[in-house]
Protein backbone atom coordinates (compact mmCIF):
# COMPACT_ATOMS: atom_id res chain seq x y z
CA UNK A 1 0.00 0.00 0.00
CA UNK A 2 0.98 3.64 -0.16
CA UNK A 3 4.33 4.10 1.61
CA UNK A 4 3.25 6.79 4.13
CA UNK A 5 0.28 4.65 5.08
CA UNK A 6 2.58 1.71 5.87
CA UNK A 7 4.78 3.81 8.12
CA UNK A 8 1.87 5.34 10.03
CA UNK A 9 0.07 2.02 10.38
CA UNK A 10 3.15 0.15 11.57
CA UNK A 11 3.76 2.73 14.28
CA UNK A 12 0.17 3.06 15.39
CA UNK A 13 -1.07 -0.51 15.52
CA UNK A 14 -1.38 -2.26 18.87
CA UNK A 15 -2.13 -5.87 19.66
CA UNK A 16 -5.40 -6.98 18.09
CA UNK A 17 -8.26 -7.16 20.50
CA UNK A 18 -9.97 -10.43 21.18
CA UNK A 19 -12.53 -11.69 18.69
CA UNK A 20 -15.35 -11.11 21.15
CA UNK A 21 -14.68 -7.43 21.64
CA UNK A 22 -17.01 -6.37 18.85
CA UNK A 23 -20.69 -7.09 19.22
CA UNK A 24 -22.36 -9.81 17.19
CA UNK A 25 -21.68 -13.42 16.39
CA UNK A 26 -21.20 -15.55 13.33
CA UNK A 27 -23.61 -18.25 12.19
CA UNK A 28 -21.88 -21.61 11.79
CA UNK A 29 -22.29 -23.58 8.58
CA UNK A 30 -23.08 -27.27 8.73
CA UNK A 31 -22.00 -30.00 6.34
CA UNK A 32 -23.98 -30.97 3.28
CA UNK A 33 -25.25 -34.35 4.51
CA UNK A 34 -27.25 -35.52 7.52
CA UNK A 35 -28.79 -38.64 8.98
CA UNK A 36 -30.69 -39.30 5.74
CA UNK A 37 -27.39 -40.20 4.08
CA UNK A 38 -25.36 -38.99 1.12
CA UNK A 39 -27.79 -40.28 -1.53
CA UNK A 40 -30.68 -38.32 -0.05
CA UNK A 41 -28.56 -35.18 -0.08
CA UNK A 42 -27.08 -35.49 -3.58
CA UNK A 43 -27.01 -32.02 -5.13
CA UNK A 44 -30.09 -30.83 -7.01
CA UNK A 45 -29.06 -31.13 -10.68
CA UNK A 46 -29.25 -28.38 -13.25
CA UNK A 47 -32.64 -28.35 -14.95
CA UNK A 48 -34.50 -29.90 -12.01
CA UNK A 49 -38.01 -28.61 -11.40
CA UNK A 50 -38.15 -25.89 -8.79
CA UNK A 51 -40.28 -26.50 -5.71
CA UNK A 52 -41.83 -23.06 -6.15
CA UNK A 53 -42.39 -22.53 -9.85
CA UNK A 54 -42.86 -18.91 -10.82
CA UNK A 55 -41.32 -17.43 -7.67
CA UNK A 56 -38.52 -15.09 -8.75
CA UNK A 57 -35.01 -14.82 -7.36
CA UNK A 58 -34.45 -11.96 -4.91
CA UNK A 59 -33.57 -8.55 -6.32
CA UNK A 60 -29.96 -9.00 -7.41
CA UNK A 61 -28.91 -5.47 -6.52
CA UNK A 62 -30.78 -4.69 -3.33
CA UNK A 63 -28.69 -4.95 -0.19
CA UNK A 64 -25.63 -6.33 -2.01
CA UNK A 65 -22.24 -5.04 -0.83
CA UNK A 66 -18.67 -6.16 -0.72
CA UNK A 67 -17.38 -5.55 2.79
CA UNK A 68 -13.74 -6.35 3.29
CA UNK A 69 -10.51 -5.66 5.10
CA UNK A 70 -6.89 -5.91 4.08
CA UNK A 71 -4.67 -8.27 6.07
CA UNK A 72 -1.14 -6.97 5.51
CA UNK A 73 1.74 -9.34 6.18
CA UNK A 74 4.73 -7.15 5.30
CA UNK A 75 6.48 -5.88 8.41
CA UNK A 76 4.05 -7.65 10.72
CA UNK A 77 1.44 -4.95 10.20
CA UNK A 78 -1.48 -7.32 10.71
CA UNK A 79 -0.24 -10.91 10.66
CA UNK A 80 1.91 -12.63 11.77
CA UNK A 81 2.62 -10.05 14.45
CA UNK A 82 5.58 -12.04 15.73
CA UNK A 83 7.65 -14.26 13.44
CA UNK A 84 8.79 -16.16 16.53
CA UNK A 85 5.30 -17.52 17.18
CA UNK A 86 4.70 -21.21 16.75
CA UNK A 87 2.57 -22.38 13.84
CA UNK A 88 -0.26 -23.08 16.28
CA UNK A 89 -0.10 -19.55 17.69
CA UNK A 90 0.08 -18.03 14.21
CA UNK A 91 -3.03 -19.96 13.19
CA UNK A 92 -4.88 -18.85 16.31
CA UNK A 93 -4.06 -15.19 15.69
CA UNK A 94 -5.11 -15.40 12.04
CA UNK A 95 -8.48 -16.95 12.84
CA UNK A 96 -9.08 -14.19 15.38
CA UNK A 97 -8.79 -11.65 12.57
CA UNK A 98 -11.23 -13.66 10.47
CA UNK A 99 -13.64 -13.86 13.40
CA UNK A 100 -13.44 -10.08 13.72
CA UNK A 101 -14.40 -9.78 10.05
CA UNK A 102 -17.38 -12.05 10.62
CA UNK A 103 -18.47 -10.16 13.70
CA UNK A 104 -18.38 -6.98 11.64
CA UNK A 105 -20.66 -8.73 9.09
CA UNK A 106 -17.90 -8.43 6.50
CA UNK A 107 -17.75 -10.91 3.64
CA UNK A 108 -14.22 -10.65 2.19
CA UNK A 109 -10.57 -10.51 3.20
CA UNK A 110 -7.65 -9.27 1.08
CA UNK A 111 -4.59 -11.15 2.27
CA UNK A 112 -1.03 -10.25 1.26
CA UNK A 113 0.58 -13.50 0.11
CA UNK A 114 3.47 -12.18 -2.04
CA UNK A 115 4.75 -9.04 -0.32
CA UNK A 116 8.40 -9.00 -1.51
CA UNK A 117 9.02 -11.45 -4.37
CA UNK A 118 8.45 -14.15 -1.77
CA UNK A 119 5.61 -16.45 -0.86
CA UNK A 120 3.15 -17.47 1.85
CA UNK A 121 2.95 -20.84 0.08
CA UNK A 122 5.40 -23.40 -1.27
CA UNK A 123 6.40 -21.67 -4.50
CA UNK A 124 8.56 -23.20 -7.24
CA UNK A 125 9.59 -19.66 -8.19
CA UNK A 126 10.29 -17.76 -4.99
CA UNK A 127 11.33 -18.42 -1.38
CA UNK A 128 9.10 -18.63 1.66
CA UNK A 129 8.48 -15.12 3.01
CA UNK A 130 10.62 -13.78 5.83
CA UNK A 131 7.46 -12.35 7.37
CA UNK A 132 6.35 -15.84 8.46
CA UNK A 133 9.42 -17.15 10.29
CA UNK A 134 11.82 -14.19 10.32
CA UNK A 135 14.10 -15.85 7.76
CA UNK A 136 13.44 -15.73 4.03
CA UNK A 137 13.38 -19.23 2.59
CA UNK A 138 12.65 -20.99 5.90
CA UNK A 139 9.79 -23.50 5.66
CA UNK A 140 7.16 -22.65 8.31
CA UNK A 141 6.09 -26.29 8.52
CA UNK A 142 2.61 -25.86 7.10
CA UNK A 143 0.93 -24.63 3.92
CA UNK A 144 0.11 -21.13 5.08
CA UNK A 145 -2.06 -20.17 2.11
CA UNK A 146 -4.04 -23.42 2.21
CA UNK A 147 -4.71 -22.85 5.92
CA UNK A 148 -5.79 -19.24 5.38
CA UNK A 149 -8.10 -20.19 2.51
CA UNK A 150 -9.74 -23.01 4.44
CA UNK A 151 -10.45 -20.82 7.45
CA UNK A 152 -11.71 -17.89 5.37
CA UNK A 153 -14.07 -20.04 3.33
CA UNK A 154 -15.33 -21.80 6.47
CA UNK A 155 -16.58 -18.36 7.53
CA UNK A 156 -17.87 -17.59 4.01
CA UNK A 157 -15.28 -14.85 3.58
CA UNK A 158 -14.12 -14.36 0.01
CA UNK A 159 -10.35 -14.67 -0.27
CA UNK A 160 -8.62 -12.07 -2.45
CA UNK A 161 -4.98 -13.12 -2.85
CA UNK A 162 -2.91 -9.93 -2.68
CA UNK A 163 0.33 -9.80 -4.70
CA UNK A 164 2.97 -7.08 -4.95
CA UNK A 165 4.37 -7.43 -8.48
CA UNK A 166 7.65 -5.52 -8.34
CA UNK A 167 8.77 -4.90 -4.76
CA UNK A 168 11.80 -7.02 -3.79
CA UNK A 169 12.89 -5.85 -0.35
CA UNK A 170 12.53 -3.03 2.13
CA UNK A 171 16.29 -3.39 2.66
CA UNK A 172 18.82 -2.35 -0.01
CA UNK A 173 21.25 -5.25 0.60
CA UNK A 174 20.73 -7.93 -2.04
CA UNK A 175 22.93 -10.36 -0.07
CA UNK A 176 20.32 -10.61 2.70
CA UNK A 177 17.88 -12.34 0.37
CA UNK A 178 17.52 -16.11 0.15
CA UNK A 179 19.72 -17.78 -2.51
CA UNK A 180 16.41 -19.03 -4.00
CA UNK A 181 15.24 -15.46 -4.59
CA UNK A 182 14.98 -14.57 -8.30
CA UNK A 183 16.53 -11.23 -7.32
CA UNK A 184 19.70 -13.03 -6.16
CA UNK A 185 19.73 -15.23 -9.24
CA UNK A 186 19.12 -12.27 -11.60
CA UNK A 187 20.62 -9.16 -10.01
CA UNK A 188 20.43 -7.51 -13.43
CA UNK A 189 16.65 -7.32 -12.95
CA UNK A 190 16.96 -5.36 -9.69
CA UNK A 191 17.18 -1.63 -9.05
CA UNK A 192 18.04 0.12 -5.81
CA UNK A 193 15.70 3.00 -5.16
CA UNK A 194 14.82 4.83 -1.97
CA UNK A 195 15.38 2.53 0.98
CA UNK A 196 14.73 -0.72 -0.86
CA UNK A 197 15.09 -2.94 -3.89
CA UNK A 198 12.71 -3.16 -6.85
CA UNK A 199 12.39 -5.20 -9.98
CA UNK A 200 12.54 -3.09 -13.12
CA UNK A 201 9.07 -3.24 -14.76
CA UNK A 202 10.58 -2.50 -18.17
CA UNK A 203 12.32 -5.88 -18.33
CA UNK A 204 10.07 -8.48 -20.02
CA UNK A 205 11.40 -11.32 -17.83
CA UNK A 206 10.37 -9.36 -14.72
CA UNK A 207 6.80 -9.03 -15.94
CA UNK A 208 6.77 -12.73 -16.79
CA UNK A 209 8.00 -13.62 -13.29
CA UNK A 210 5.14 -11.64 -11.70
CA UNK A 211 2.67 -13.29 -14.06
CA UNK A 212 4.00 -16.79 -13.37
CA UNK A 213 3.83 -16.19 -9.61
CA UNK A 214 0.18 -15.17 -9.87
CA UNK A 215 -0.77 -17.99 -12.20
CA UNK A 216 0.96 -20.58 -9.98
CA UNK A 217 -1.44 -19.62 -7.20
CA UNK A 218 -4.47 -19.40 -9.49
CA UNK A 219 -3.76 -22.92 -10.71
CA UNK A 220 -3.07 -24.55 -7.34
CA UNK A 221 -5.38 -22.79 -4.88
CA UNK A 222 -9.10 -22.09 -4.69
CA UNK A 223 -8.79 -18.31 -4.39
CA UNK A 224 -11.69 -16.03 -5.26
CA UNK A 225 -9.71 -13.14 -6.71
CA UNK A 226 -6.24 -11.84 -7.57
CA UNK A 227 -5.54 -8.46 -6.03
CA UNK A 228 -2.85 -5.82 -6.59
CA UNK A 229 -2.45 -2.66 -4.55
CA UNK A 230 -0.89 0.63 -5.71
CA UNK A 231 2.75 -0.43 -6.03
CA UNK A 232 3.84 -0.59 -9.67
CA UNK A 233 6.73 1.75 -10.32
CA UNK A 234 7.78 2.98 -6.87
CA UNK A 235 6.52 6.26 -5.47
CA UNK A 236 8.90 9.14 -6.28
CA UNK A 237 11.73 9.67 -3.85
CA UNK A 238 15.06 11.45 -4.32
CA UNK A 239 16.04 11.24 -7.95
CA UNK A 240 14.62 9.27 -10.86
CA UNK A 241 14.01 5.54 -10.85
CA UNK A 242 17.23 4.09 -12.36
CA UNK A 243 15.91 2.43 -15.50
CA UNK A 244 17.82 4.41 -18.10
CA UNK A 245 19.59 1.33 -19.51
CA UNK A 246 16.32 -0.59 -19.68
CA UNK A 247 14.65 2.28 -21.50
CA UNK A 248 17.52 2.43 -23.98
CA UNK A 249 17.23 -1.31 -24.64
CA UNK A 250 13.43 -1.62 -24.74
CA UNK A 251 11.98 1.89 -25.18
CA UNK A 252 11.64 1.66 -28.94
CA UNK A 253 11.66 5.42 -29.36
CA UNK A 254 8.59 5.98 -27.14
CA UNK A 255 8.33 8.88 -24.73
CA UNK A 256 9.79 7.55 -21.49
CA UNK A 257 6.69 8.18 -19.36
CA UNK A 258 4.44 6.57 -21.97
CA UNK A 259 6.84 3.62 -22.16
CA UNK A 260 6.67 3.12 -18.40
CA UNK A 261 2.86 3.22 -18.48
CA UNK A 262 2.92 0.74 -21.34
CA UNK A 263 5.05 -1.64 -19.25
CA UNK A 264 2.46 -1.61 -16.50
CA UNK A 265 -0.38 -1.93 -19.02
CA UNK A 266 1.25 -5.03 -20.51
CA UNK A 267 1.32 -6.76 -17.13
CA UNK A 268 -2.28 -5.85 -16.29
CA UNK A 269 -3.70 -6.83 -19.68
CA UNK A 270 -1.79 -10.12 -19.87
CA UNK A 271 -2.69 -11.14 -16.35
CA UNK A 272 -6.34 -10.34 -16.89
CA UNK A 273 -6.43 -12.57 -19.95
CA UNK A 274 -4.54 -15.46 -18.35
CA UNK A 275 -6.55 -15.45 -15.11
CA UNK A 276 -9.88 -15.52 -16.91
CA UNK A 277 -8.76 -18.19 -19.35
CA UNK A 278 -7.60 -20.43 -16.49
CA UNK A 279 -10.54 -19.91 -14.12
CA UNK A 280 -13.34 -17.62 -15.33
CA UNK A 281 -14.74 -17.28 -11.82
CA UNK A 282 -11.51 -15.84 -10.38
CA UNK A 283 -11.70 -12.06 -10.53
CA UNK A 284 -8.88 -9.57 -10.98
CA UNK A 285 -8.87 -6.30 -9.07
CA UNK A 286 -6.51 -3.45 -8.32
CA UNK A 287 -6.47 -0.89 -5.51
CA UNK A 288 -4.78 2.18 -6.99
CA UNK A 289 -3.75 5.41 -5.36
CA UNK A 290 -6.93 7.46 -5.10
CA UNK A 291 -6.05 10.21 -7.59
CA UNK A 292 -5.62 9.29 -11.26
CA UNK A 293 -4.85 12.85 -12.43
CA UNK A 294 -5.69 16.30 -11.16
CA UNK A 295 -7.99 18.42 -13.29
CA UNK A 296 -5.16 20.96 -13.59
CA UNK A 297 -3.20 18.34 -15.55
CA UNK A 298 -6.08 16.79 -17.48
CA UNK A 299 -9.69 17.97 -17.96
CA UNK A 300 -10.79 14.36 -17.35
CA UNK A 301 -9.14 14.35 -13.93
CA UNK A 302 -10.57 15.05 -10.48
CA UNK A 303 -10.82 18.41 -8.73
CA UNK A 304 -7.87 17.61 -6.49
CA UNK A 305 -4.32 18.78 -5.78
CA UNK A 306 -2.47 15.57 -4.99
CA UNK A 307 0.06 13.11 -6.31
CA UNK A 308 -1.11 11.61 -9.61
CA UNK A 309 -0.85 7.87 -10.17
CA UNK A 310 -0.83 8.34 -13.96
CA UNK A 311 2.21 10.64 -13.86
CA UNK A 312 4.07 9.56 -10.73
CA UNK A 313 3.81 5.78 -10.59
CA UNK A 314 2.75 5.21 -14.22
CA UNK A 315 -0.54 3.49 -13.40
CA UNK A 316 -3.27 4.39 -15.90
CA UNK A 317 -6.15 2.97 -13.91
CA UNK A 318 -8.75 4.82 -15.96
CA UNK A 319 -7.53 3.02 -19.08
CA UNK A 320 -7.74 -0.37 -17.34
CA UNK A 321 -11.38 0.32 -16.55
CA UNK A 322 -12.33 1.42 -20.04
CA UNK A 323 -10.50 -1.57 -21.57
CA UNK A 324 -12.32 -3.98 -19.26
CA UNK A 325 -9.10 -5.50 -17.95
CA UNK A 326 -10.33 -5.31 -14.35
CA UNK A 327 -13.28 -6.96 -12.65
CA UNK A 328 -13.15 -4.45 -9.82
CA UNK A 329 -11.26 -1.34 -8.80
CA UNK A 330 -10.75 -0.24 -5.19
CA UNK A 331 -9.22 3.26 -5.14
CA UNK A 332 -7.54 4.18 -1.89
CA UNK A 333 -9.52 7.24 -0.78
CA UNK A 334 -7.70 7.90 2.48
CA UNK A 335 -8.77 11.53 2.88
CA UNK A 336 -11.61 12.98 4.97
CA UNK A 337 -14.67 14.65 3.56
CA UNK A 338 -13.76 18.24 2.78
CA UNK A 339 -10.00 17.76 2.58
CA UNK A 340 -8.66 20.79 0.65
CA UNK A 341 -6.17 18.69 -1.36
CA UNK A 342 -8.29 15.67 -2.08
CA UNK A 343 -11.88 15.82 -0.89
CA UNK A 344 -13.30 12.35 -0.28
CA UNK A 345 -16.68 13.48 -1.63
CA UNK A 346 -15.13 14.76 -4.86
CA UNK A 347 -13.20 11.54 -5.41
CA UNK A 348 -16.11 9.16 -4.80
CA UNK A 349 -18.12 11.05 -7.39
CA UNK A 350 -15.19 10.97 -9.85
CA UNK A 351 -14.60 7.22 -9.52
CA UNK A 352 -18.33 6.52 -9.79
CA UNK A 353 -18.32 8.28 -13.16
CA UNK A 354 -15.38 6.18 -14.37
CA UNK A 355 -17.12 2.82 -13.84
CA UNK A 356 -20.60 3.93 -14.91
CA UNK A 357 -21.77 1.84 -17.86
CA UNK A 358 -18.99 -0.75 -17.47
CA UNK A 359 -18.85 -4.21 -15.87
CA UNK A 360 -16.13 -3.04 -13.48
CA UNK A 361 -17.24 -3.01 -9.85
CA UNK A 362 -16.24 -0.04 -7.70
CA UNK A 363 -15.37 -0.56 -4.07
CA UNK A 364 -13.77 2.14 -1.96
CA UNK A 365 -10.53 1.72 -0.02
CA UNK A 366 -11.06 3.24 3.42
CA UNK A 367 -8.21 4.42 5.67
CA UNK A 368 -9.13 2.87 9.02
CA UNK A 369 -5.49 3.33 10.07
CA UNK A 370 -6.02 7.09 10.03
CA UNK A 371 -8.67 7.20 12.76
CA UNK A 372 -7.28 9.37 15.57
CA UNK A 373 -4.11 10.20 13.63
CA UNK A 374 -4.69 13.98 13.37
CA UNK A 375 -7.33 16.62 13.89
CA UNK A 376 -9.21 15.72 10.71
CA UNK A 377 -9.61 12.16 11.94
CA UNK A 378 -10.33 12.68 15.65
CA UNK A 379 -14.03 12.03 15.09
CA UNK A 380 -14.62 8.27 15.05
CA UNK A 381 -17.73 8.84 12.91
CA UNK A 382 -15.71 10.04 9.89
CA UNK A 383 -15.63 6.65 8.20
CA UNK A 384 -19.31 6.09 8.92
CA UNK A 385 -20.00 9.37 7.11
CA UNK A 386 -18.01 8.05 4.15
CA UNK A 387 -20.31 5.06 3.84
CA UNK A 388 -23.38 7.28 4.18
CA UNK A 389 -22.09 9.43 1.33
CA UNK A 390 -21.34 6.34 -0.78
CA UNK A 391 -25.03 5.42 -0.68
CA UNK A 392 -25.73 8.35 -3.01
CA UNK A 393 -23.86 6.54 -5.78
CA UNK A 394 -25.35 3.28 -7.05
CA UNK A 395 -22.00 2.55 -8.74
CA UNK A 396 -20.34 2.01 -5.35
CA UNK A 397 -20.50 -1.69 -4.51
CA UNK A 398 -18.85 -1.65 -1.10
CA UNK A 399 -15.78 -0.82 0.94
CA UNK A 400 -12.46 -2.35 1.98
CA UNK A 401 -10.67 -1.17 5.12
CA UNK A 402 -6.95 -0.81 5.75
CA UNK A 403 -6.36 -2.66 7.83
CA UNK A 404 -7.43 -5.67 9.88
CA UNK A 405 -5.59 -4.70 13.06
CA UNK A 406 -7.29 -1.31 13.08
CA UNK A 407 -10.71 -2.89 12.72
CA UNK A 408 -9.89 -5.29 15.56
CA UNK A 409 -8.49 -2.54 17.76
CA UNK A 410 -11.70 -0.53 17.28
CA UNK A 411 -9.89 2.70 18.14
CA UNK A 412 -12.24 5.32 19.54
CA UNK A 413 -15.09 2.91 18.83
CA UNK A 414 -15.02 3.62 15.08
CA UNK A 415 -15.46 -0.02 14.02
CA UNK A 416 -18.42 -0.54 16.32
CA UNK A 417 -19.87 2.67 14.88
CA UNK A 418 -19.50 1.28 11.35
CA UNK A 419 -21.22 -1.93 12.37
CA UNK A 420 -24.06 -0.18 14.13
CA UNK A 421 -24.63 2.35 11.34
CA UNK A 422 -24.02 0.23 8.24
CA UNK A 423 -23.19 -3.42 8.91
CA UNK A 424 -25.84 -4.45 11.41
CA UNK A 425 -27.02 -7.22 9.07
CA UNK A 426 -25.06 -9.54 6.77
CA UNK A 427 -24.89 -8.82 3.04
CA UNK A 428 -24.37 -10.87 -0.08
CA UNK A 429 -21.60 -9.80 -2.43
CA UNK A 430 -22.50 -8.07 -5.72
CA UNK A 431 -22.92 -10.38 -8.71
CA UNK A 432 -20.08 -10.24 -11.22
CA UNK A 433 -20.34 -10.48 -15.00
CA UNK A 434 -20.64 -14.02 -16.35
CA UNK A 435 -21.81 -17.03 -14.41
CA UNK A 436 -25.26 -18.51 -13.99
CA UNK A 437 -27.53 -19.03 -11.01
CA UNK A 438 -27.58 -22.63 -9.74
CA UNK A 439 -30.88 -24.56 -9.56
CA UNK A 440 -32.91 -23.81 -6.42
CA UNK A 441 -32.19 -26.00 -3.41
CA UNK A 442 -34.78 -28.49 -2.19
CA UNK A 443 -35.99 -30.16 0.99
CA UNK A 444 -35.43 -27.29 3.41
CA UNK A 445 -36.03 -28.24 7.04
CA UNK A 446 -36.06 -26.19 10.23
CA UNK A 447 -36.27 -27.40 13.81
CA UNK A 448 -35.35 -26.17 17.29
CA UNK A 449 -31.80 -27.14 18.21
CA UNK A 450 -31.66 -27.39 21.99
CA UNK A 451 -30.68 -24.09 23.54
CA UNK A 452 -28.66 -23.05 20.49
CA UNK A 453 -31.48 -21.69 18.34
CA UNK A 454 -32.89 -23.19 15.13
CA UNK A 455 -31.18 -25.71 12.87
CA UNK A 456 -31.92 -25.14 9.18
CA UNK A 457 -30.82 -27.66 6.54
CA UNK A 458 -31.38 -28.13 2.83
CA UNK A 459 -30.42 -30.32 -0.08
CA UNK A 460 -27.49 -28.61 -1.80
CA UNK A 461 -27.57 -27.37 -5.37
CA UNK A 462 -25.26 -28.38 -8.21
CA UNK A 463 -22.82 -25.60 -9.00
CA UNK A 464 -23.60 -23.64 -5.84
CA UNK A 465 -20.77 -22.10 -3.84
CA UNK A 466 -22.81 -20.21 -1.25
CA UNK A 467 -26.29 -20.44 0.24
CA UNK A 468 -28.33 -17.49 1.48
CA UNK A 469 -30.72 -18.03 4.37
CA UNK A 470 -33.62 -15.64 4.95
CA UNK A 471 -35.89 -15.48 8.01
CA UNK A 472 -39.29 -13.85 8.28
CA UNK A 473 -41.28 -13.45 11.50
CA UNK A 474 -44.41 -15.56 11.78
CA UNK A 475 -45.91 -18.20 9.55
CA UNK A 476 -45.68 -17.26 5.88
CA UNK A 477 -46.58 -18.87 2.57
CA UNK A 478 -44.33 -21.77 1.64
CA UNK A 479 -43.79 -20.37 -1.87
CA UNK A 480 -43.19 -16.65 -1.76
CA UNK A 481 -40.62 -14.07 -2.90
CA UNK A 482 -38.00 -13.15 -0.33
CA UNK A 483 -36.87 -9.67 0.62
CA UNK A 484 -33.07 -9.25 0.73
CA UNK A 485 -33.55 -7.28 3.95
CA UNK A 486 -34.46 -10.55 5.70
CA UNK A 487 -31.06 -12.19 5.08
CA UNK A 488 -29.68 -13.79 8.23
CA UNK A 489 -26.71 -15.72 6.81
CA UNK A 490 -24.61 -16.49 3.78
CA UNK A 491 -22.80 -19.79 4.25
CA UNK A 492 -20.95 -22.57 2.46
CA UNK A 493 -22.43 -25.96 3.32
CA UNK A 494 -25.77 -27.64 3.72
CA UNK A 495 -27.15 -26.00 6.82
CA UNK A 496 -26.85 -23.50 9.64
CA UNK A 497 -27.73 -23.09 13.27
CA UNK A 498 -29.41 -19.73 13.75
CA UNK A 499 -28.50 -18.63 17.30
CA UNK A 500 -30.51 -15.41 17.08
CA UNK A 501 -33.88 -17.22 17.02
CA UNK A 502 -35.71 -16.24 20.20
CA UNK A 503 -37.60 -18.66 22.49
CA UNK A 504 -41.32 -18.90 21.90
CA UNK A 505 -41.22 -17.23 18.48
CA UNK A 506 -42.45 -18.47 15.10
CA UNK A 507 -40.29 -18.00 12.01
CA UNK A 508 -40.36 -18.96 8.34
CA UNK A 509 -37.03 -19.72 6.65
CA UNK A 510 -36.22 -19.59 2.93
CA UNK A 511 -32.98 -20.65 1.23
CA UNK A 512 -31.42 -19.71 -2.12
CA UNK A 513 -28.23 -20.85 -3.88
CA UNK A 514 -25.48 -18.71 -5.44
CA UNK A 515 -22.66 -19.56 -7.84
CA UNK A 516 -19.01 -18.43 -7.53
CA UNK A 517 -19.88 -15.10 -9.14
CA UNK A 518 -22.88 -14.56 -6.81
CA UNK A 519 -25.72 -15.15 -9.27
CA UNK A 520 -28.70 -16.23 -7.18
CA UNK A 521 -31.42 -18.83 -7.60
CA UNK A 522 -35.07 -18.48 -6.69
CA UNK A 523 -35.98 -19.57 -3.16
CA UNK A 524 -36.93 -23.13 -2.31
CA UNK A 525 -40.13 -23.95 -0.45
CA UNK A 526 -40.04 -22.16 2.89
CA UNK A 527 -40.43 -23.90 6.23
CA UNK A 528 -42.02 -22.61 9.42
CA UNK A 529 -40.82 -23.43 12.92
CA UNK A 530 -41.84 -22.37 16.42
CA UNK A 531 -39.15 -22.37 19.07
CA UNK A 532 -39.92 -23.66 22.58
CA UNK A 533 -40.57 -21.08 25.24
CA UNK A 534 -37.66 -20.53 27.55
C-alpha positions, 0 to 999 in steps of 0.5 A: 500500500501507499508508503506513508500509510505503511509507516503510520500504520506500523507505528500506530497498531497495537495488539489486536483485540480479542474476537469477542470485543465487537458485538455480534456473532457468526452463524456456523455452517453445517455439512452438506449431509445428515442422517438421511445419508449422502444419496438423499442429499445429492445435489439438485441437478441443473434443470430440475423442477423448482419446488416453487415454480414462478417465484422469482429470485431476490432482487440482485442489486438490493442490499448487495455489498462487498465488505472487506478488510486488508490483512497486511503481512509485510512488516508484521502490520497485521499478521503474523505479528511475531515471526517467533510464534509457533505455527499453532499460535500463528493460526490462532491469531489469524483466525481471530482476525477472520472472526473479527471480520465475521463479527463486523458482518464483512464478507471478504478478506484481502490477504497479502501472500506475495509481499516481496518477491516471496511467498506465503505458500510453497512456491517453485519460483520464490522463497518462503516469506521472511514475514512468516518465520523471520528468515526468508526461505525458511519452511514454516512447517505448514501450507500457510495459504491453504490454511488461510483459505480453508479458514476464510471459506469456512466463515464464508469470507471471500479470499482475495490473494494480494500480490505485490508485483515488483517490490523485492525488499525493504532493505537495499542489501541484495545479499540478505535475500535467500539464494532461491530469490529470483533477485539473487539469481538475476541481479540484473533485474533489480534496481536500488531505489529509496530505501529498498530494492525493486524489480525493473518493470521495463524488463520483459522477464520481470513481468513474466516472473510476476505473471507466473507467480500469480498464475501458480497460485491461481492454478493450485489454490481455490482463491476467489480473486487476484488483487494488486495494490498501488505499487507498480513503479515505486513512489517518487523519492530522491532522484529518478528511478534508475531504469535508463539502460532498460529504457535504452534497450526496450523503449523503442523510441517511445516517450519515457513516461508513456513507455513506463505506463505501457510496461504496466499496461502489458502486465495488467492486460496479460494477467487479466487474460490469463486469469480468466482463461484459467478460471473464469470465476476468479476475478482480478482487481486493483487498488490504486492510489486514489487520484488518477490525475488532477484536473489541472493536468487533465480535464478528465481528472478530479478536482484535487491537488495531490500526487497523480498515479498516472504521472508519478507511478505510471498506473493508468487505472482509468484506461484499465477500466475502459478496456475492461481488464479489471473486474473491480477497482478499489481506489484508496480514498484515504482523505476525509470529507472536505480535505482541501487537497483531495476531498473524499466526496469529490473523489467518490463522485469521480470514480463513480463516473469512471465505472458507470456503464462498465462491468467493473465493480467499484469498491472504496478503499477506506483508511481505518489506520487514520482514525485518531491520527490527526485533527481531521480524523479525531471524530470516530464517525468520519468513516461512517459518514463516508459510507453514508455518502457512498449510498448516493452513488449506485455505482459504489458496490462496497468498501475495503478497510486498511487494515485488519488490526485497526478494525480489531483494535476498534480505536475510539469505537469507530469499528463498532460505529461502522457496524451499528450504522451500516453493517448491522445485518449480513450482506451478499456480495454483488454479482459479477459479470458471467456465471449462472444461477444454480438450480434452487435448493430443495428439501429445506427443514427447520427445527429447534436445536436445543438451547442453540437456536434453530437448525436449518438444513437443505439439499445442496444445489449443483454448481452452488458455492454459497447459500443465502438463508432468509428469516421472516417473523411468523408463519408465511406462505411456503412459496413466496418471494424473499426480501433481501432485507431478511437475510440472516446468513450467507454460508458454504455448506448444507445448513446453519444453526441460527442462534438469534432465534428467540424462544417462543417465536415463530419464524419462516425460513427460505434458502437460495443458492449462489454460484461463484460469481454470486448469481442467485437462484429463486428460493426453495419452499419455505419452512415454518418453525416455532421455538420452545418457550424458555 
